[in-house]
Structures are given as structure tokens and as C-alpha cells.
Amino acid sequence: MAPPAFAIHPIKARLFTTSTRPQYCSLRRQWIVHTPHRLFSSSPNRKGKWPTIKLDKGRADVNKGRLRTALAAEIIHASKIGGPDPNGNPRLADALVRARKNSLPKANIDAAIARGQGLTTSGAKLESATEEALGPGGVALLIDLLTENRAGTKIELRKVYKLFGATDSNTAFLFDKRGQLVFLGEVDEEKMAEATMDAGGLDFQQEEDGRWTVWTEVDDMKTVGDALKKLGLRLDESEIVWEAKGDMMVAEDSVDQETGETVREFVEKLGDISGVKAVYMNARFAQPLL
């Protein structure tokens, strides 16, 4: 399962692409359309899979205007997977060096480390929530939040909704939850396919940076993860994502280029809201958005 087809998920430079190989990054929030192909499937509806858009904090270079956001995102990610102490977390230590080199304020650094632990700088716990909406072109959205002020974040969401004619709407039934695992290491692709399938995984693919991304049922995340570790791979990330149901996709030929550009701008505006962690959609564009 690669991040869903009009799904937004992590990395590299093009905001939208129809490539069958999703890209991942860690230095910024980014939106990428994924239309990965499945190597194996138990469902007849899994063609053109992962039709969702996922917005996430990525792992790659970003333009100058978003450098601070990118640096903070990398600190958040490093803190989340390795802990808040840079002495015992080399990845965080490296992120802090880059942040200081680029003059990221100490307050931003402290906030990013805390956020990676699910906390505010005062130690209060951040709240997770998912908002449902119907956006431009009739695409359904799920918006994952991680915020210290849910009410305030919802107000900001609705301001963006109003600008683009989006509305609150029940859309969760259009999506399924999936586990997503990211591994580091080298392994033969056939062995990877066999081990993933035997352990109950849904799909996998190798990213351009050499990492392996694997999708599973939520309940199978540990089983699949343990099986792939036996291949000598190291688990780098683990999270739950949303996959748009294939039979609930907005028809590809019903979303024109103009609407696609509107959707891209809409998603970018959502991504600029503090507290928005990820955005998922159930649309695939007939033409790539460049």
C-alpha cells in the first residue's frame, strides 16, 4: 500500500505526480498523489491503489520559504522515533545541528522536540482527532490533527473550507485504516515480496531513497514487522494511515486540470494550519498536477 492514490504522504519535490512510485521525505509537509501498483492482492477492487492524499512532515530538501517548517518537522520526527534526548538519539542530534546552522529559534526547537513526544512545551498532552469534509470537485477528505487547541484548529480549518467551498461531511466510511511500516536495509525484492505476503502484508515498494515501505492491516503491523526484521531490515517508522476505498474513488475523468489546481491550492492551505498532521482524499486526477 503506498500512500493512497489521491493520498497525501511524505517527500521529494513535485507536489503532485501520477508516478506509481511514491516518494518520501522528512523535512517538510508535503502533498503527493500516489497511484502505486500492488504486487499481490486479496481484493478485486485494488486496482490503481491507495487513492488518497496524505500530507505529512517529510524527509527531503524544501524551498527556502519553508525551511524552518522543514527543519522543525525533522526534529519532530526524530524525537518521535528516537526520544527527546539528543545524546541517545543520533538522528535528533543531526537534526538539531542543521536547525541551529540555519538559525531556527530555540523556542521552535524546544516546541518541535516536545511535539515529537506528543506534548506541548508546557508538558500538556497534544490531542489527536480526525475531521471529515467534502472538498472541491466533490472529493472526500479526512484530516488528521495533532493539536494543543482542537477548537482553534477547527476554526482555522473552517476558514479554509469557506474559501474553497468545502463543507463538513461524513466521509470516514469512504476510507479504511491501514498500517504503514518503513524499513531501512538491503534485501532482494523477491525475498521481500515473499516475506511480506507470507506474513499477511498487503503491499510493499522500494522508495527512491532505498527505503522499503510496507502496508498492512492494522492488526498485522507487529507480525509483518517482526517477519521483515528477520530479513535484516531495520524498522524506521510505524504509523496508521487511511486508504481510500477503490470503489469509492472520485472518477478519474471527472476531475479536470482546473479542478485539480484548485484542490492542490486547497490542500496547501490546509497544510499551513498549525495542528494539521495529515490530509487524505479519495480522488485521482486524469492529468498530473505539475
N, C-alpha and C positions, 0 to 999 in steps of 0.2 A: 504494500500500500504506500504509495508515495503520497505526499501530501495531496489531498484531493484535487480534482481537475480544475474546478474554478475554486481551488482552495488556496488559501494563502499560507505559505510556510517559508521558512528561512532561506536565503542567501544570493549572492552574486549581483551582477549589475542591472540586468534588464528587469523592469518591474513585472512585465507580463511576457509569457512565452508559451508556445504550444509544443515545446520540446517534450519528448517522452521521458526525459531525464531531469528530475527536479534538481534544483541547486540549493545548497545550504550555506549559510554564513553565520557569523556570530557577533558582528559588530553593529547591527542595526535592526530596526524594524523594517520589514520588507514584505511586499506582496508579490507572489509569483503564481501564475496559473500552472497547475500540473496536470498532465494527461499521460501518466506513466502506463506502461503495459504490464499486465500480470503474467508471471511465469507459470502460475498454476492457480486454479480457482475451483471452488465447490459450488459457485452460483452462476447461472446462465446470464445474469444481469451485470457481470463485472467487466463489461467492455468499456474502454475509454475511462478507466477507473479514477477514483479519487477526484471527483468533480467538486471541488470546494476551494475556497481561497483562504489560505491561512496567513495571518500576519503574525509575525513573531519577531523576537530580537535575534538577529542573525549572527553570522561569523565571517565577515569579509570586509573589503575596503568600502568606504562610503564617501559620498561627496563632502566637500568641506563644510557645507551648511549644516550637515547632520553629524559631524564628527563627534561632538560632545554626547549626543544621544547614542551613537555607536559605542563610544568608549564606556559609557555607563551601562549599556546593555551587556557588554562583555564582562564587566565586573559583576553584574547581577548573575549572569550565567555561571561564572567561575565560583562565586560564593555559594550558589545553589548546589553545585555538584561536588564541591570540594571543601566547603566550610568557610567560615569568615576569617580564619587566621592565615595570613599570607606566609607565615613561617612553615606551616604544614601543608600549604596549598600552592604549589609552583605556578599553576595556571593563574591563580588570583594575583600572585606576586608579579607575574609578567604583565597582567592587565593593569596593575597599579603603576608599574614603570611607564607604560605607554600613556596612561592617563595623566600622570604628572609631567611627562615630557611635553604633552600637548596642553598643559595648563588647565586641566579640569579642576575646578574648585574643590577644596577639601569637603565642603558640605555635600556636594554632589557625589563624591566618592563614598562618604560615610552612608549616605542615603542608599546608594546602589548596593553596598555590602549588606546593609540591613534588609533591603528588599529581596535579595537573594535568599535570605533566611525566612522570608515571609513576614517581616516585621517593618515597622516604621522606625525612624531614627530614635524615637522616644521609647521604643520597645513594644509598642502596641502591635497587635497582630493585624496583618492585612486581610481583607475579606475577599474571598473568591465568589464569583457569581457569573451567570450566563444570561445575556439579553437576547431576545428574539425579535427580528424585524423583517420587513419586506422592503427591498430597496429598489433603485431604478431598474427599469426593464423587467420588473416582476421577479427579480432574483431573491431567494430567501437567504437570510443571514443568521448566523449565530455569532455572538460577540462575547468572548471570554474576558472577564475583568479580574484584576488583582489590584485592589484599591484600599486606601485608608478612609475613603469617603464615598461610599457607594451612591448616596443620594446626589452628591455633587457631580460624580462621574455620569450618572444618568441624565442630569440636566444638560451637561455638555453634549452627550450623545444626541439628545433630542433637538438641540440647536442645529447639529449637522443634518439630522433627519429632515428637518424643516427646509433646509437649503436645497435638498435634493429630492424632496417629495417622498421620502421614505416614511414608513409608519411602523408602530409596534404591531406585531402579529405573531400568532403561534406558528413557529416554524421548526421546532425541535423534532417533530415527527418525520421530517424530511431527511434526517441525519442519523447515523449510527456512531457510537463511540468505538474507537479503536486504540490499541496500544501501539506506540511508536518507540522503537529502540534504535539507537545509533551506536555502531561499533567501530573501533579502530583496529587495524591489523591487516595482514595479507592472508588470503586464502583463495584456493581455486574456486571459480564460480560454480562449477558443477557440484563440488562438495558443499558449498554454501546453499545451493538450491535444495539438495537432498536433505541436509540437516534442518533447514528451515521448514520444509514440508513435513518431514518426519516428526518434528516437534509440535506441529499444529499451527505454524505461522501462515499468514495469508499471502504475503508477498515480500519481496526484497528488491533492492537495487543498489548498485555501487555509484556513489556520487563522484563528481569530477575531482574532488579533493582526495579521493581514495577511500573515504569512509563508507561504511555499509549501513543503509537504513532498512529496517525490517518492520513490517506491520503485522499485528496480531489481534486476536480477540483480547479484550481487556483481561479476562480471567486467565489467559495463557501467557501473559507477559513474562512471568518468572520462569515458567517451564521452557519457553523458547529462549529466553536469555541465558539460562543455565546450559542449555544444549549448545548454543553457539559459542559460549566461553570455552567449551571443550575443544573447539577448533583452534584455540589460541588467540581468539579475539578478545578485546577489552571493551567492556560497556562504557560508553562515554556519556550517553544521555538516555533518559527514560521518561516518557510522558504519555498522557492520554490526549488524543486528538479527536476531531469529528470528521466523519466521512459522509459526504452527500450520497444518498441512495441513488443508484444508477437510473432507476425507473422514475425518479422524481426530479430529474435534471431539467432545467430550462432548455428547450430545444435549441440546438446549436445555430440553426439558420434563422432563429427568431431574435437573435441579439446582433444588431448591426454594429459597424465600426463606431458610429457616433455614440450609440448607447454604451459601447464598451469603454470609450474615453470618459464618459460621464461616470461609469462605475469605477473606473480607476481613480478619478479625482475624489469620488465619494469615499473610497476605501482609504486613500491617503489622508483625508481629513479625519476619518475615524482613528487612524493610526497616530495622529498627532495629539490625541486626547490622553492626558495622564490617567493611568489606571486601566487602559485598554491593553490586554495581553495578547489576544489573538482574534482574528476575524475569519469566519468561514462562509462560503457562498456555494450555491448549487447551480452555477452556470458555466458554460464553456463557450467562448467566442469562436465564430466561424473564421475570423481573421485574427492574426496575432496583434496584440497591442504593443507597439514599439515605443 
